[in-house]
Structures are given as structure tokens and as C-alpha cells.
Amino acid sequence: MSDALLDHLLGFGRALRLEGVTVGTGQILEFSRAAALLGPADFYWVGRATLVSRRGDIKTYDTVFRRYWKGDLGQELTATEIIERVRGVADDDGLVGGDRGRDVQPDAERASRLELLRSKSFSRMSEQELRELGRLIAHLRLAVPLRRSRRRRPAHRGDPDVRRTLRRSLRTGGEPLERAWRDRRPRQRRVIFILDVSGSMASYSRGLLIFAHAALRADAGWETFCFGTRLTRITRSLAKSDPDTALTRAAEQVHDWDGGTRIGDSLKQFLDRYGHGGMARGAVVVICSDGLDIGDPVVLDAQMQRLARLAYRVIWLNPLQEQAGYQPIARGMAAALPHVDAFRSGHNLASLEALAQELAT
């Protein structure tokens, strides 16, 4: 990467700071390294994945990105125009062409590798592409809704803090002239992934597990479970930083991999052992399954009702939605669907990026 282009990338991080976005030096360096590996067309998503840590900063990020790379403070651009502008800066700085031409893909492959993998189904990816997918998903940041915790903190308004008020009154002869207040601390809601690893989901399971592995890096309190005919908690197995090692350990732990599917029985195990103990209460639960259940749909319906009452939101990802004309008429899917807050796909990276936005609402 040329020094001029590096200055542009570092300057973009500084521009975000001036607009109030919290951007650390490590984030800027990570953004620069990722931008060097990917093409100019990916600068927007690379920056959004590495420089934005709060959902409220996305709008500011979009505004700064358009202004910075255009150089025109008054004109809004389309996504294509922005990409061409960024590519032009990279070309001028020597990233494309000359001795640097080998660092990026040729014009015949102008659509970046990220764009190709974003739209490619997990079921059609090779092992090498799945490994590359793991590196890309690692940059995907998930933001979930906040909740008010039971812990309280000093505040300018809220509920009266009697203890601190009395303590301060000692300075004024027992008169509570200076009142203290407190409110509840906001915390992220827990996210729980429940992944179907039965035989019918074999072509999608690895991609979804890679996504769950990356998601767990965002918050130590999030959880991941797998199920086929029974439920297995794999959160600790996925705690390893290397995706391949984590997935190997998870596969060794799950004994019913590529077997049958009993969704209702597996959900009952989850709710009985973990859900009512507090794990699912107020959480965002993401179920990844094609709904091809060999169990009793009455059991699944009852367990989905229990889950819907406990969870903040229930999101169901069904990779079969990539098929044109798909209808959720399978027994299991039909029984679960009335209790689902959002029914989405989950067959490629683009659909998982959509899920990341779904979790933020």
C-alpha cells in the first residue's frame, strides 16, 4: 500500500473522530490492514465493520464516508459512485497498476472477493471459501438492543438515591440540600444461537457455525447450542479464537451431527435446563433450521410458545428460503412459524449481514 493511500485511510479515521464517533488507534490500524487485503470497493464495509462499534454511529459513519471520499461536502452519492471515487483514489495513489498491481485482483475480477462470497450460498462453497468466509465474518459486528439492568449508577435524574443524599446532608447540618439520583445501567441483551446440525442442514451448518463463532467474540455472555435429536451446548468449544480449531472441537462434542431432527424435544431440553433459569429471559434467540422435523409438531408448538413468552425476540433462519418459490409448509416449520418474530434466510453472508441489522432493532 502506498504512503498516500495509507494517509487517506488514517485521515478517514480522524474524520470520524471529529464527528464524535469513538474510534481507537487499534481500530484504525485494523481498518488499514483489512483495506490493504481487500479491494477499494470494500472500503465502506471494511470501515463499517472495524470502525463502528455502536448502532447509533452508523448514520454518522455513512455521512462522513460520503463526504470524505467525495471531497464535496454538499453532494450525496450513490453506492456505485462512492466505490468509483474510492477506487480512483486508490488508483492515483498507486495501489492499482504498476508494481502494486499484484496486490489487488485484475480488472476482469473487479467485483471483489468479498462481494462474490457475500452472495454465494454456503451449500456451494468449497473448504477454502469457507475458511475465507470465516475471516470475513470475523469483521462483522453485531449490535443488539439494550435493556435496563438491575444494577444502578449515579445519574443527573432518575430515582432518588437516599443513601448518597443522606451522606451529602452531613455537610450541611443534616439538611438534604444536595440531592442524589441514580438509574439503571443499560446493558446489551443476550443473544442465543440454536443451530440445527442434522443431515438435512449439513450443507449450511459449517457456514452458520462460523457465523456463531464470530458472534461469540462480541460478547462473552452470548451462547450457542446445536441440536439434531438432542441439545448440546457448544459455547465453550467455540471460545477458541481460531475458527477451524473451534469448529473441530464443536464437532467432537456433538454426537448427533448429520443425524435426524427433533426440534421440539431439543427446545424442551433448552428451556427446561437453561431457559427458565434466566438464560432466555429477555434474550434474542436465533434458531437456524430448515424446519424438517421428525418429531411431534404439537411438542414443537408448545415449546415455541414457551420460548416466545420468555425471549425478547425469536428470529428463525431457514436457508431453504434461497430456493425460488419456497413455502414453509413442512410440519415443523408450520408449527413454529406463528411464534416467530422474524423469519429470514441464512444461506449466505449477505443474509447474515441482514441478520446483524435485524438484531440491532
Protein Blocks (a to p, Z undefined) as FASTA:
>chain_A
ZZklmmmmmmmmmmmmmnopacdfklmmmmmmmmmmmcfklmmmmmmmmmpcbfklmmmm
mmmmmmmmnopakbccdfklmmmmmmmmmmmnopggcjllmmpccfklmpafklmmmmpc
fklccfklmmmmmmmmmmpccdddddddfbdcddfbdcddfklmmmmmmmnnopafbccd
dddddddddddddddfbfklmmmmmmmmmmmmmmmmmpmkbccdddfkbccdfklmmmpm
blklmmmmmmmmmmkgoiacdfklmmmmmmmmmmmnommgopacddddehiafbdfklmm
mmmmmmmmmpmbdcdddfklmpghiacfbfklmmmmmmpfbdcehfbfklmmmmmmmmmZ
Z
